[in-house]
Every structure is written in C-alpha cells, then in structure tokens.
Amino acid sequence: MNHTINVGLRKREERALMRYKQQNVLVDQYQTHHKQVIDLVNNTKAIKSMFNKQDSEQQRPKITTYNELEQLFGKLNYTDIEMKSTMLLICQSILESIAIEKHLEFQSNAEMVQYAKFKPLLEKVKQSTWFNSLEQYRYKFHHYKSGQYLNYWKADTTPAILGDDYIRFHSTTKDSSEYINRFKTSFESYQKDPDHIILGLSIVQTLLQCSKYTPTIEIWTYLLSQFQRFNLDNFATIIYISLFHYKHQPTVLAKHPQMLTAPIMPDHFTHLIQVDPEILGPIFTYQARHQDLETAVDLLAFLQLDRVIKEKHPYMWARSGIHFIRIPQTIFVGPELTISRQCMYTIMRACLDLKLYSYFGLLFDKILVNSLDLNRIKLNTGNYKLVENLFDEELCILWFEYCKDTVDSKAVGWLLTYFLPKFLERQGQFSDKFKSEFKQMMILCDYEMKYQELSKKYGL
C-alpha cells in the first residue's frame, strides 16, 4: 500500500516538474522575443528606412484653417448623442401616433361605421394627453436613450444605416435657427389649414433633414410651447416625456398606483434648464394643462423663492392675508442664468390656472428684486439692481385676474397705492382686455367709486 502511495506521489511530482520546465522555456522565449523587438526599435537606420522624409513633406497638404480642412475632406460630420437619441425618440413616437390614428380611420371605413359620428372621436386624438401605452414608452425610451438603436442584428442592414449616416450635424456650433425657422413655416401652414397629421409629418421631416448646425434644447422649448398653444396635447406630451436623461429611467419609467406614469421630479429638468432656462415657461404650462399642482410647486424651486423670502421682505405678502402652502427648497442651476419677463408671465399664468394663488405675489417679488433690465430676470438671487417702470400691461392684467379670483381687496388697495397710478399716467393707451379686466376687478372688490374716478381721468 505504501509502495502504491509513493508511486502516485512520484508521478505527481514529475508532472509538476514538467510544467515548471515548460513555463521556464516560455519565459526564455518571451525574453528573447522581447529583446529582439527592443533591438529593432532602437535601430534608427531601420526606422528611418520606413519613411521617406522628402516624399512625405511633398505629399502632406498644409492645413491652416477649418475651411481648408473641409475642402480636403469634404463636409465634416459631427454628432450629439443626447440630441440625436431624443430626436429619434420623438420622430418615432409622432409617426406611430399618426399611424395609429390613420389605422383607426381606415378601420372605421372598412367596418362601415358612420364616419360622421366617428370623426369627432378621431379629432380628440390630437388632444389626448397620452396616446401610447406605458409598455411602449418604456421600450422606446430605453431603446433610444440607451443607444441601443445603434446595434443591428440583421445581417442585410444597409451600409448607410450601419455607418450611422442619418442625423449628423455639419458644425459643432450650437444654433437652432435652421430648425425653428422651418418649424415656424410648418405652424403657419397649420394655421391656414389645421391638419395636425401634415404638421406632425412636417416636424419629423425637419428633425431628420436639417444638419447645418448642432441644435440645442431651444428646439424642444419652441415645439412644446407651440403644440400647447394649438391644443395639440398628444404631440406636446410626446415632446415632454422624451426630454429626460437615460439616467432618470428608474424613476421616469416607474409605475404609479394611481397614475399612468410616476410623478416627475425637478431633478429631471435640471439639464434642460441649464442649457435653456426659457423651457421653464412651457413646462409650467404643461403642468397647468394637466392640473399637476404638486409638480408645479416643486418646479418653483428653480426660481429660488425661499431665498427671495429670506433676503428680501416680500412687498406684497406683508400686506396680504394669504399664506403659503409650502416653499420648495432652492435648486441651483448656474450663476448667470436668466429668464425673460414673458417666461415669468407664463409661470404666473400657470399658477393662476392651477389656483396656486399663494405663490403669485412671491413671483412678482422675484421680478422686483431679481430683474436685470425690463426683459431679463436672474434665476439666482443676489446682486440686486434697481430697475424702474417694471409694470407693463400684461403684468397688470395678471394682477387683475389674481385679484378677481381671490377677491383680495388688500391686493387691490396695494396696487392702487404703489403701482397703478404711475403706470396709468405713463401708458396713455390701453387695450380692450385691460379695460375689461380692470373694470371687473374694481367692481368685484368693492372699489367702484375709485373705478369711476380713474376711468374718467384716464379714459378707462
């Protein structure tokens, strides 16, 4: 038995010794090969013989400008993956929506449904806030935002698609004017002939064909605003839900027990506002059209209203009996970002539509303390600058509507004391809407005598 064990151990040792010798041989071979490569690289004559300096200098073109480089290689193409994936997601979603609508129209005719009765239902499709299932949205969002669309499993895919030659930009310069000019033409045509299917196809065509410059978030700001302006909520929703980063997919694609999708958080919009703060306007309008009070209040964090309260005593709310529901904590997006007065008016209008009256006056305070001039308002507080004549007709009308909705006599008295007299003297002429809203506010809030006085004095 011991003899058998010894024989087994001896064989194992022999095998181990053999492997060791083989490894030593491999090491020696590697070192020899490595030394030969080093010797070859160090041989300057051998290296120089590979290149003909005189010929290379004669053949090498002298490139000193971008235009010369472009002439040498033809048009240079660039890509912006985030912009491209968003474009493709929006294009497919719009085309699918149109295809479904046309299929429903075809089915109604094929099944001999009375088209006159069915047509109003088809008309409501364009105003539908959600025309895709959550399952389809999850698939398309992941497919495009993750870059999965760049992979092809079909062997016969054309070289053009394999080469990724669609949606490329010929310059790294950020400029959205080419897209927006074509969008404007499309919406002008829609005003003359309101066919939303042709409009949708025109938008897709623009997104796929334009290529002169690399567009920015501004194109989505414009489309979201215009689709909502013309009550095309289906297309507006497609734009809205396509803007989020892929990193947001765990929350964006989640399922809420009482909603089709999970609630949106302010963080989902930060990357958009950092590039184009004006997108806050149509985003707030979207919340108002969908009566999403909670998201609208959360988005006020970008306006840093808590800092307005802390650093400046609010002019209005020291005199008003309305109290805040809650003030969202500030979200800092950049030191020099500004929004236009028109964007702020859109936000104030959304608060009125959502009946978030407790924030209206604080938004006005934001205009007072953070205006850089008559058009620009800083998102961040600090470095205050006195800007005169901030009241214009549109701001007055917003105040009139607020006072009517809340029947806030204190606010009316405050306006009549501090702002309206100077504005009325400066303005001179007033629109019919201004006169109508002013009259309704004054009568509703028991200032009829004062209205008669001002109406006679200023021609109201």
Secondary structure, 3 states (H helix, E strand, C coil): CHHHHHHHHHHHHHHHHHHHHHHHHHHHHHHHHHHHHHHHHHCHHHHHHCCCHHHHHHHCCCCCCHHHHHHHHCCCCECCHHHHHHHHHHHHHHHHHHHHHHHHHHHHHHCCCCHHHHHHHHHHHCCCCCCCCHHHHHHHHHHHHCCHHHCCCCCCCCHHHHCCCCCCECCCCECCHHHHHHHHHHHHHHHHCCCHHHHHHHHHHHHHHCCCCECCCHHHHHHHHHHHHCCCHHHHHHHHHCCCCHHHHHHHCCCCCCCCCCCCCHHHHHHHHHHCHHHHHHHHHHHHHCCCHHHHHHHHHHHCHHHHHHHCCCCCCCCCCCCCCCCCCCCCCCCCCEEEHHHHHHHHHHHHHCCCHHHHHHHHHHHHHHECCCCEEECCCCCCCCCCCCCCHHHHHHHHHHHHHHCCHHHHHHHHHHCHHHHHHHHCCCCHHHHHHHHHHHHHCCCHHHHHHHHHHHCC
